[in-house]
Amino acid sequence: MTMTDVPLTIGCYEYDTTRALFDGSVRVEGADVTMRTAATLPEIFERLVRGDEFDVTELGLTFCLRLLETGLPFVALPVFPNRVFRHSCVYVNVHSGISGPDDLAGRTIGEFGTYGQDSGVWAKGMLMDEYGFEPAKSRWVIGGLEHPAAPFDFVPHPHPADVEVSAAPEGKTLGAMLDAGEIDALFSANVPQCVLDGSPNVARLFPDFEPLERDYHRRTGIFPIMHTVVVRRELLRERPGIAHDVYRAFCEAKERAADRYRRDRRLYQVPTMVPWMNALVERNDRDFPRDWWPYGVSANRAALDAYLRYHHQQGLCPRRRRIEDVFAPELLDT
């Protein structure tokens, strides 16, 4: 730290892509950084919305887009620390008679926190594109996954008038409701505990999801993006160049994580406890370019365009946003 370094508080989850920021081995140039996190990602998002704790924050894409409509005092950087293929995130009660996407019509489906949570936007969008799914033909129940919770109260909850959306009954959790057959299906960012416990009542809509997700990626070029990173607009005005400095730091931290995986191939990935991890890394190497987790606009245009289209198609924003509406102008050429 120097006398001219500006204090900067960054809120995000400690991923392998951000660990170098947390341990201080990567710095934001010209800044004295304080890293903060939380037990869950929605806690970080809520702290962003309710207070002025953070200068730079990880934020789910749907939260970012919803809050843009209400005057979000942050602008996004093309940094994407959380991305997951979502064929695997749709769960069904095995007694519901659902054996494929067509069977979701007319069913009651749970979704965590809000209608159109990041994982749900991607799952619905993929099902719409690939299988003709129509969300308005299902009933949607919003609540907590493992703990009873009302829908998030720190973001707007838009949805089309023809989509039936209700809160889970008081004291009920979506995981338990799925296990008991009180809902037919669940779109979930996290694996429900009943699945981890081996419940015979619950299965994935796509049990053999990996080949489907790999095929989807080969055909579309999309590696679904869940979260971005936002920076306070006031800070961009006060500190010209801060967007580039923060972007470079996140890129360097991510690249250090990627290099560990590359180096550890020589050691059969022994720093991890996962058997056959090396085989997985080698399999991924055939499907992905060298930078398999890219930041920047150019390498992510297909995924960002798809998400912005899904968000509008699903009635979560009144107009279809462009990439230029969301991300810092000085980083649109990345």
C-alpha positions, 0 to 999 in steps of 0.5 A: 500500500502507498499513500496514494492508494484508494480504499476499495471494498470488494464483496464476492464469493471465494472461488478458485477464480478469486482466491488470489484476491482474497490472499493478496497475491493479486492486487488492484493497482492503486487500491488498498483492497478489503475483500469481504464475503458471506455464507451464501451469495444472496447475502452478498447481493442483499448487502449490496442493495441495502447498504453502501458496504461495497465499491465492487461486488459480485452480482447475479445477472438477473439481479443486475438487470432487474435493478437497472430498471430501478436506477442501480448505482453500479455498472457491470464489468465483463467479469464472470466468476460463476458459470454453470451448465444448467441441464443438470439443475431441473429436478422432478418427483419420480412419482409425478409422471414427468419423464421429459421436458414436454411433461412439465406443462401443467405442473407445479414447479418450485424455484428458489428466491424469485421467479427467474433466478439466474439458474432458472433463467438459463434453464427455462431459456435452454428448455424453450430453445431446445424443447419448446418449453412454455413457462406460462403453462406451468405453475411456479412456487417461490421459496427457500430450498432447505430453510423456509423463506419468503421470496427475496424482498430486496429486488423487484419480482416482475413476471408476465401476467399469464404466468402463475407465481405464488409463495411457498406455504409458510414453514415449507421448503422447496426441497421437502415439498419436492421430496413429498410430491407437493411440487412436481419439479424444481429449478434449483441453483443448488443440489437439493439435500434430498438428492444428496441424501439419496432420496428415491423420490427425486431425480434429475429431468436429465439424469445423464446431463453431461453429454447433453451439456457438452453437446449444447456447448459445442452447438451454441458456443455458450457456457452459461454465465450466472454472475457478473461483477459491478462497480459503483458508478460514482467511483468510475467518475471519481477514479478514471481507469478504475474499471480497467484496474479492477478488470485486470485484477480479476483476470489475473486472479482467474488466470492464476487459478487456471494455471494451477489446473494446467500445472497440476495435470503433470501431477494427476491433479493430486492437490485435489481429493477428486479421483479421476480429476485429471481425466476430467481436465483432459476431457474438458481440454478437448471441448474448450479452448485454452482459456475455458473460463474467459472474461471480457465481452468478445469471448462471451457475446453469445452467452450474454446475448442469449441471457439478455434475450431470455430475460426479456422473453421470460417477462423479467424486464420491459425491453430487451437490454443490449450488452452496451446497456449493461457493461462499462463502456470502457470495457466493451472492447475486451 
